[in-house]
Amino acid sequence: MSAAANTSSAYHTPQGLTESDSTLVDGNIGISVTSRIDYNLRFTQQAVLVVGNNAEQYSQLASQFLVNLSTVKPSAGELAHQDNHINVAFVSASSKLNDIQIRCRLIEQLFVNTLFDPEQSLAVSVLRFAKQHGEAISIVIDHAHALSLQVKYELCQLVNLAKKSKLTINVVLFGLTEAAQQLAINKSLFKNKMAIIDAATGQVISLDDNKIMLKKDVSPLSLGQKVSLVSAMLLVAVALFWIYLLIAEDVNQQTFSSTDQTVLEKHSEQTLLPTKLTDSSGNKPARQMQKKHKTEVMESSLALTASEVINLATSEEINQALMANILVAPIEILPAEAGDVLQALVIADNKSDANVARATTKEAANQTQTVEITNSYYQTKAEEYENGYVVQIAGFSDENLLKRFLALYPEKNFHSYQRQLNGKSFTVITSKVFKNKTEAKATIQSLPIQLIERKPWVKSISSVINEINTFTR
């Protein structure tokens, strides 16, 4: 028995090969798309992908293929008790449908009222149900370019496994050329597992065919348009550069105009003298004007110099006058009276007492800046508050750094305890104990900005006691 006869019980087209033939442009008789699909399903037993340049082209072929499936008749060799029903599932794919939704729609059409796992691969779930029902299955999917690569691979695996299990499962996909391009990019996964047919000619396309290879983007501009665009860009660049030069020149003139004027005024005397020497025109009025201008400049310069000398002399005269007064009228030394001596002693005693008081105050302030490490404070508060919280502000293993920190905030009522950190004693600075976490969090906002930048956090009193107990063991 031939291979076509062996598979005829599962799939038949209503037309013969002569009825499905189509005439090509050159007049030769070529096989139609439906006949090509039938041929591949019969003999290659692979999944089939029909690709076209537009949706109208491949969707019409999908409709025609479904009509052919509805008119399938059983072969003469089939038993009389078997009906001509073929289990067909049709899905119009879309980018809005994910893989789980695609699986659900296929299995719900093929196997009604059957429990299944939508996250399981189609190659596993459909094959298992096909073995249980023992009937031929045809899966038709329109707009296959919207399917994910995962679903396409599952359908190819389904056909391959059904072939090994001697089951008839046909998969036909219809979509744009993009679907074939996706297979060509991943041809190692789909080689010898899916046949690609051109919807326009009915010819089988290889995964290495130039028709489905991704083409580089071609610029829509012609050569003349490109030249015009480049020329326009160059003209704009030249115009911008010319405007920039004009603006720069204007700015430079405004900047140096005042400087140039000052320099010319300062050197006017030098410029007048050469002019006088080289003037051979015999213009006496011009020479007199130049001489008069020179005299005015010199007089103004002498007046400025005289004023500067007068200012400097006044300062020296003041110092000399003070020294002369000291020498002329020396300070008379008078003997001190008894009352003045007593008053001086009292003032000296008061100063010494003030120094002692300041030293005592400073020492007391330094004492207040140190935090007494009393672990019992936290234990007492833990008994008072069932769920107490503190704000951990800082921690130090260096005592000098701890003292510097406390000296910065002498007015804050800090508490501290000691814990074990990396085998060393570590002093933790906290706030007082609060009844709940809300009050503790509110306290963080009232801290100085320098402390908030340290990012203090709320800690439960129970965790503090655990750290203290670990340290005291």
Secondary structure, DSSP 8 states (H G I E B T S, - for coil): --HHHHHTTT---SS-HHHHEEE-TTS-EEE-HHHHHHHIIIII--EEEEEESSHHHHHHHHHHHHHHHHT----TTS-TT-----EEEEEE--TTS-HHHHHHHHHHHHSTT----TTS-HHHHHHHHHHHH---EEEEEESGGGS-HHHHHHHHHHHHHHHHTT--EEEEEEEEHHHHHHHHHTHHHHTTTEEEEETTT--EE-TT-TTTS------SS-HHHHHHHHHHHHHHHHHHHHHHHHHHHHHHHHHHHHHHHHHHHHTHHHHHHHHHHH--S--HHHHHHHHHHHHHHHHHHHHHHHHHHHHHHHHHHHHHHHHHHHHHS--------HHHHHHHHHHHHHHHHHHHHHHHHHHHHHHHHS--B-HHHHHHHHHH-TT-EEEEEEEES-HHHHHHHHHH-TTS--EEEEEEETTEEEEEEE---BSSHHHHHHHHHTS-HHHHTT--EEEEHHHHHHHHHHHH-
